[in-house]
Amino acid sequence: MEIKIMERISDVLQNKQRIALVTLTKSEGSTPGKEGSIMCVEPDGKILGTVGGGKIEKTVIDEAVRCIEDNVSKNFKYELNASAELGMICGGLVEGYIKVFGASRKLLIAGGGHVALELYQLAHLLKYEVVIFEDREEFGNRERFPHAAQIMMGNVAENLSKYPINDNSCVMLVTRGHVHDEEALKAVINSDAAYIGMIGSRSKAKKTLEKLLEEGYDEKKVRKVYSPSGLGIGGTTPEEIALSIMAEIQKIAYQGELIHLKDKFGTDQEQQ
């Protein structure tokens, strides 16, 4: 079973998803699970293996799912008596560890203005690890971005060029001006980012991307830049613009489709 669990974890990681491994490190008294028991838990609660079954296992599964959602690993401890959390009277003690595997979805936001702030709020809600790049103290601080994983202050382009960017990273350029966006784009265009977006009008995007081609940047990489960024779902406020950008990022990150689910799956009447 241990081999099957490790194989399942490997399969999930290859698909760039998260999974949790639950290990019992201590088991005393009348507890169903034994020390060393392991179980993997997927985001939907599906399991492989067991840590004893029953109420304890259900509680641990729910906790593991929360850990996956929050991308945190943690210890757990449950006492099995009537006055304890589980309300079980069999007596005993269970301790263990929940280890979450899988790379975090990361969103690097260059800029801290109005659209950047709304984009950060949406990304945080969707459990992205958000990193802010700014060179203005009033737009790059903990009061403005309390849940950001990092706030990189200083020259935006320089900091982006030094930051480790992989295929779990998405980059959105929403700095305070055209020149700064172009500098930031040059800093990330050769990275392995899954998504690179740059805000701006159609004319600005065309001019900037053509300039990069003239300067010798790889055409294939230039054509992969999403600019103007966002899906055409409507709206002009910072919140609405951020929603259209976040929707595009989600679509790219999850290789989604631009289709109404109603049209894809049909109505219940059509399926009958």
Beta strands, then each sheet from edge to edge (+ up, - down):
strand 1: 19-29
strand 2: 38-41
strand 3: 47-49
strand 4: 74-79
strand 5: 92-101
strand 6: 106-110
strand 7: 129-134
strand 8: 150-153
strand 9: 169-173
strand 10: 195-198
sheet 1: 3+ 2- 1+ 5- 4+
sheet 2: 8+ 7+ 6+ 9+ 10+
end
